[in-house]
Amino acid sequence: MQSEWIGSYENTEIKVVNTWFDGEKLFVNNELQDEKFGLFGSDLTGHVINKNGERKNIKAHLGGSMSITCRVFVDDKILQLKRLKR
């Protein structure tokens, strides 16, 4: 089973993918920035370059008991996500 969430920051696409057997992955513009393997939730980190050329940190957290949820923060501000797959 695979779950995917997608959001955008300025003109950058941020995607988080969770699978049962391949772990969790963070992509920025389709480039893998972090991946982890865990049973009870994971924290992923990455970065994005904003329109001013500044590096902004990305934090993603996956967790849950009955269903997996995902929260992504860019520069400590929550990013609105759309769930693509369950």
SULCORCOR-V517319 format. One record per pair of residues at least 12 apart in sequence whose C-alpha atoms are under 6 Angstrom apart, sorted by the first residue. I is the first residue (numbers start at 1). GAP is how many residues later the second one is. Records with the same first field share a line. If there is no record, write none. Layout:
I->GAP, GAP
This chain:
1->18, 19
2->16, 17
3->14, 15, 82, 83
4->12, 13, 79, 80, 81
5->76, 77, 78, 79
6->75, 76
7->74
13->15, 16
14->13, 14
15->12
23->13, 14
24->12
33->13
41->21, 22
42->19, 20
43->17, 18
44->15, 16
45->13, 14
46->12
56->19
57->17, 18
58->15, 16
59->13, 14
60->12
